[in-house]
Amino acid sequence: MTLGKLMKLYKHYQNYYDFTLKKISYRELEAKINESEEWIPD
């Protein structure tokens, strides 16, 4: 198995299996994290 194939399988795992367990995708999770971060103005 090559590294490229392993990364494709892992990306599929993230997008599909974690979504079926937690009912949230990684894009939605990243959006929530970015939304909740506080930015300090210069």
Helices and strands as residue ranges (DSSP letters): H 3-22, H 26-36
